[in-house]
Structures are given as structure tokens and as C-alpha cells.
């Protein structure tokens, strides 16, 4: 096992919110033994809070084993993942979660450099927690995929950056580029905050990823001379003081290789945007029980304590949609 694999393995196994385990148990109850693993990630993990919407990926053996609807299973296979909504608890503050259903095979494929879309490797190059794995084989495949996601981002972005770059440039460029493939224009402050949430971790995994890519013959890494340290980004200088990992690297590629990798990214980025647009359209049809999620968004952003009734949840388009439209007409939503 590589050093990067070991780091990701330890990270995925760290303790996390009790709420995440509660939601994972409910997901397993819903979908049964077809669930091979449940991975918790996203803003609630970073902020260590259960008051938002918790984000999960649910890795399954097959789509037909999860969905009774053949249509949902086919759509999940054609444009994975399907996204579902879940509330646990009946009190005033239930646990809220979104979870994406994807086969283990598609998850592993989506984390690799061969993947057209960044939807998997962009998320799982970041910290995550494995809140459930059915067995050691499932755990090993998740760890391997998350380690590969780090290699994919680092390898792609190293080709886009100048020959000498700093850790902050590598990761923030990566986050900006992958947000763009998902038709999301995030503010610079959002990207910076994402990197700063785990500066030392990102420096550490970048070091090992570059070393592994060098060993694979894809990159050649040279640690810069110590005299350059004063020119580093403030976040990188902080890491330099706290750890043994350097703040910057110089990566050498042949001109031909760099041009090829940059052309490859441009093509993949365009394809990814088109695929993501189709995926959004599909999600509008497959986002199960979406009305409570919209209600929570309304309460959060408009300050309204609106909760859909059971009848509205059973008939969201027929009864829930008009209720939302009335709120729009009354200018409660903007």
C-alpha cells in the first residue's frame, strides 16, 4: 500500500458526527443488503455540525437491487448518481440529509483519471468519513478510489499550473476548475475557505500524490530550494513551520506532454459541462421526496416556518408546487 493510501485509510476511519451514523443506519434500513458502503462528506463534515443538510454517497452492488422502479434504476445507470432526500426524526429539528446512490463500480471509475466528469474525484479528493462498510473488501475499494481521486486532481492541475507552484495554488485552482464543470460559479472566498479548512492535510496528500505520480512516470517532482520559502503563500508558510512537508514543488513535463494534458482537460471540461446539464435535468425527475428539502430551504433563507403536509408530500407536483407558487406570489421568496 502507498503512503497516500495509508493517509486516506486513516482519514476515512476517523470518528465523526453521531448524526452521520444515525442517517447511515436509516439509509441501510431503506435499501437493505445491497448497500456496500456509506461515505459522509461536505460542509457539515467540515463544520462539524448536524444543523444543515448532511451529504452522503451510498455505494451499492447494483441499481436494480436498490430501486423497485426500473426507470429509476436505468436512469441511475445512464447518468449516475441518483440523489435522494431523507429526514430522520419527527421533532422540530429532524436530521436532514441528501444522499447520492451510485454503484461501487461507477464510484471507482468516477474517481480515476479516465473519468470525463469530475463529480466523484472533485468531492473525494477532499476529506471524507466512511461511516459504514459491509466488509474489508468494500472498505479497501472505497479507500483506493478516494486515494485515486487525490491523484486525479493533483495530476490534472499540475499540468495546468506553471512549472513551479505552491500548495494553495494547486488545490484552489483544482476547486475552481471542478466547480466550473458543474456550472457553479463559486466566489474566490468560498474556494479559499475550502482549502483553509484543512491546509495541512492538503499539503500532506499533495506531497504523497506528486511522489506517486512521479513513480508512475507521469510527473517529475523537484523540491524547491529552502531559500524560496519566504515567497510562499501565507497558508503554505504556516504549513512549512508545522510539518515536514514542503510548501511548493517544481514539476517538469515535456512541452508535448503538457500541451496534450491541457488539451485533454479542455475537452473533458466541455464534455463534463454537457453531461452535468443532463444530470441536473434528470435529478429534477429523480430527486425523491424533494418537497421537505425545498421547505427547509424556504425556512432557512426566507425566515418562514413552512412545512409541507403529508398530502403535499404524497403529491408534491400537484399540491406542493402550488403552495410554493403562492409563496412566490406573496413575495416571501426571491
Phi, psi and omega in degrees: 000142180282163177299323178297316178302317180298317180297314181295320179301312180295320181295314180297332182270000181292151177299152179216190184300138174300327179300324180295322179289324177298315179295319179300321178297320179291322177299316179295323178296321180294318193248354169073201188290352177290344180283117180267331181197153175230123183244129180259133182208179169099194190294323180294326175295313181298319184270356179055051180224150175247017182269355174259209175258117181284141184248134181222154162247131180248116184262126189236165179288316180202157182286326179293334178285344184258318187254130173286334179278123178296326180297313179298320180296317180294315179298322179295322180288323183284315181227074180287152001262168164273140181250129181239158180245148185213136170239136179239121181105145184253001183284189180291341181231070178291158172286131180245139182211146166249139175222139181261129180261125181212146178288154178302320180298315180292326178295312180298317179296320182291340179276347187273165179292346179283343186291134176290318185266145180267005191299330179270304186290335177292328180276320190260009160281348178267166179301144178210169178229133177270097186275346174204135168221136186292325182199177183295326179297318178295317180300315182298322180291323178293314180300314180299320180293318181293322175296319178295327177298320176297314180299322181295311180296312183298316180296318180292315184286329178301327179285338181271336184274165171299168182301322177254125181214163181254163182303314182299320179296317181301306186286319181291325174296319179298315180296318179298314182296318183285328172300321182296325179291341179259018176058034180241122179260086181282147177290152179305324180297326178294316180295317179297318180296323179298316178292316184289346178293342181205056186302310183296320179298316181294323177295318182295311183289330176296318178303310183289325179295316179297321178297318181291320177296324175297316181295332177280353180085011182271331181219159170239120185254137175232124178288129182291160181293148182302333183295346180275355189300326184294341182271001185286162172302148183302320178296321181289324177296324178297316178297320181302321181288326189269341188219174180273001185270135182291157184275343186210163181221159169241123182249126179254131175227150173294153179303320181296316181294317180296318178297317180297317181293323179290319176298319180300317181293320179299316179295313182295323180297317179295315178297320181296321179297316178296317179295321181293322178299318177295321180295321178297318178298317179297320182297329177298335180266333189252353180292099186290136176053051186283341186297316177299326178295316177297320179299319179295319178299319179298313181299321184287317188264334182251355178071026180252134179270063181262126176234131181292148177281170178299321179295320178295324179290326178288331181229068188297321182283323183284317185249324181287318179303312177300326179296319177294320179299320178298322177295322177296316181298323179281002177067024174285333180246152181227000000 
